[in-house]
Structures are given as structure tokens and as C-alpha cells.
Amino acid sequence: MDDEIIHDPYTALALAVIYHAVLDLESDNPARVTEARTWLQFVGLNWCELLGVSEEELETWVEGGFTLPPSAHRNWRY
């Protein structure tokens, strides 16, 4: 993803929503986990495509269970 696009406020908002959905995968509430996984597999992936994330990056992310690097939140400006 191009670093310049990350500074757009709407892009930052979309990334924050995606990030929050990934965090919800770790919830103790099974319904929240199911909802987050379903959202990520459909809407979330579409959002990533719109943001310019490559198909290879998306496939790797899905195969990895939507895991994020430990410092992922530090790279985004809210």
C-alpha cells in the first residue's frame, strides 16, 4: 500500500475499522468473533481491495488468520 494514501483521513478510518474487526477476532464472545470473521471475509476484504492492498497480500493475510504485525496500529494515523 502506498504510504501517501494512508495519510488520507477516510483511508485511516477504513484501516481503523478493519483493525478493530481483527481485534474482535480475539474476543471472548463467540458471536462477536463470528461477526468479525464474516465481515472481514466479505466487506473487509473488499475495503482492502479498494485501499490498494494487493491480492497476494490479501491471500497471505487470510491464510494467516487475519493476524496483524505487533506494531500495526503505530503505522496508521487516526
N, C-alpha and C positions, 0 to 999 in steps of 0.2 A: 504494500500500500504506500502510496506517495505521501511523504511527510507533510507536504503542503496542505493536503486535503484534511488531515487530522486537526488542523487549526480552525476549520470551519465549525461554527457553533452547532449546526444541525448534525454534522458528522460526529462531533463529540457527544452529542446527545444520543445518537443512534448507537455509538460504541458503548456508552454507559448503560443503555438498556440491554444490549447484548451481554455485557459484562455481568449485570445484575442477574440475568437469566442463568448464566453459567454458575454464579454463586448459589442460586436457588437449587441447583442440582445436588448440592451438599446438605440440603435441608433435612431435618428430622421428620418433616411432614411429607408422607408419600404422595399426597395429592399435589403438593407444590412441585415435587420432583417430576412427576408425570407431566404436569402442565408446562414446566420449563423445558423439558426434553422435547415435547411435542412442538412447542413454539420455536425452539432452536432448529428443529429438523425441517420446518417449513418456512415460517416468516423470517426467523433469524438468519437462515442461510440465504434467503432472498435479499435481505438487507445487506449482508456481507457482499453479495454479488454486486449490488448497486453501489457499494462503497469501493469497489475495485479490488476486492480480495480475489486472488487467482483461484481457479478450480483446483489446482494442486494443493494450495494452502487450505482450502475448504475440506478436501478429501482427507488430508493429514489431520486436520482438527477434528473431524467427525470420527475417524479411526481411533484417535486418542481420547475419545470420550468427552470432547469439548474442553479439554484441560487448557489452562492458561499458564504462561510463564509466571514465576513468582512476582515479578515486578511489572506485570502488565498494566496495572492501574496507574503506575507512575508515568507511563508514556502518553497518557491521554490527558488533555486539558479539559476540565469540566466547565 
